[in-house]
Amino acid sequence: MESGVRSGGILRQPMSVWATAFAAVVAFMGIGLVDPILPSIAQGLHASPSQVSLLFTSYFTVTAVAMLITGWVSSRIGGKRTLLAGLALVVVFAALAGTSGSVAELVGFRAGWGLGNALFVATALAVIVGAASGGAESAIILYESALGLGLSTGPLLGAALGDWNWRAPFFGTATLMAVGFVLIATLLRSTPKPEVKTKISAPIRALAHGGLATTSFTALFYNFAFFTLLAFTPFILDLSPYGLGTVFFGWGVCVALSSVFAAPPLQRRIGSVNVLHLALGLLAVFQIGIALSGHVGIIVFTVLSGIPIGLNNTVFTESAMEVSDAPRPVASAGYNFVRWMGGALAPFIATELGEEISPGLPYWVGAACCVIGMGVLVTRRHHLRALVRVDADHLVREAGTAPST
């Protein structure tokens, strides 16, 4: 059966793929790493929650804009060198972040970290897809597994090191990324440069495709809801770094499990677009649950929100790769440019709304963004016919490889 091939393909990979996946885990750790220490950073640097939220805003703004040049860079210096350049930037700026004496310095260093992250993350997906066994679908699931593992372990690492000192998680990330640098430098063969160099305008031109634009802008609203939860929730839970780390570890485990084990069978059963509707609807319900709940309810709904987030992460990534005829690296760059803007806008807006008006308001806005995203999918569904065909092809292949009864 195809599912067996998929699972086998995911596990049986060249060492170069595992080296890239390890570095990807650490890269995604950097997103959740600061969650358990946000209150500690605010206290240590005498900053407000909205000021500290700029750690996310600077990081994702630079990440989003840098996505536009990742293909241009990698097509000129090759995938391996682009990965190594991204890792080197993360090592340097993560270490510098640990030396920050003010919020402004920390925000600036996180911006540099975002540049390195963009070069690495966008190229890592293309490298894994190119080198992994089992085809593009298995490679994307492996990539999403790395994302989920990074998001789940990042808060634990942040809590363990941050309980000692809020600066320690940044030095810890720099160390782990240095290990990833060595592994990729030694285990990944130099990737050939493409015959045709990617134009710097290619990702923007790719967004002219109706299907890619629909997927990307729906993901923007989804990411606004996603990072509202990730950036603001630590301030309303009022827990120690270990407490926050445990909550977001549970959340990250739900992200990882649903992205790997729930998303593929749901796609085969009800189709990619319907999975997106289901996941966005669930995320809206859980955000409303956070807005209306007390302390225990906030924890429960925060952890459960990892389920629709995992579904969305996998299906959005696959959809962006399949919905247009643009080369995968170009489609990925254009998609990530748009969707990470949601991650850039949400933290500051959410914390401002929570500080100035009501702690529950950011989650109502996040739920509204999910509903808007569902509306975009409905009104522009004719642009997503390619996804329906892809789902049908998967079903045909599965039926063709299933044992006869």
Secondary structure, DSSP 8 states (H G I E B T S, - for coil): -HHHHHHHHHHS--HHHHHHHHHHHHHHHHHHTTGGGHHHHHHHTT--HHHHHHHHHHHHHHHHHHHHHHHHHHHHH-HHHHHHHHHHHHHHHHHHHTT-SSHHHHHHHHHHHHHHHHHHHHHHHHHHHHH-TTHHHHHHHHHHHHHHHHHHHHHHHHHHHHTT-TTHHHHHHHHHHHHHHHHHHHHS------SS---TTHHHHHTTSHHHHHHHHHHHHHHHHHHHHHHHHHHHH---HHHHHHHHHHHHHHHHHIIIIIHHHHHHHH-HHHHHHHHHHHHHHHHHHHHH--HHHHHHHHHHTHHHHHHHHHHHHHHHHHSSSS-HHHHHHHHHHHHHHHHHHHHHHHHHHHHHT-TTHHHHHHHHHHHHHHHHHHHTGGGGHHHHHHHHHHHHHHHHHS---
